[in-house]
Amino acid sequence: MTEIEIEYCVPCGFLSRAADVQHALLSTFGEDLEAVTLRTGDHGVFVVRVDGEVVFDKAEDEYDVDGIVRTVRRRL
């Protein structure tokens, strides 16, 4: 089963973004996922990893929940 990790910047206040992505992924893929975990970070980080592979990085991509879900769908 697939594991997803969302690493987010605590000082930047990205918890709500991380929770939104987590909710969207669980709502969309539910039983196909082993876990969608939140990991605290700093320095502006917002990264989504599928089985350890980065599929979204705020430093390189524009934040879009639907886009992240589409990217994860391609990995499943």
Buried (B, 14 or more C-beta within 10 A) or exposed (E): EBEBBBBBBEEBEBEEBBEBBBEBBBEBBEEEBEEBEBEEBEEEBBBBBBEEEEBBEBEEBEEEEEEBBEBBEEEE
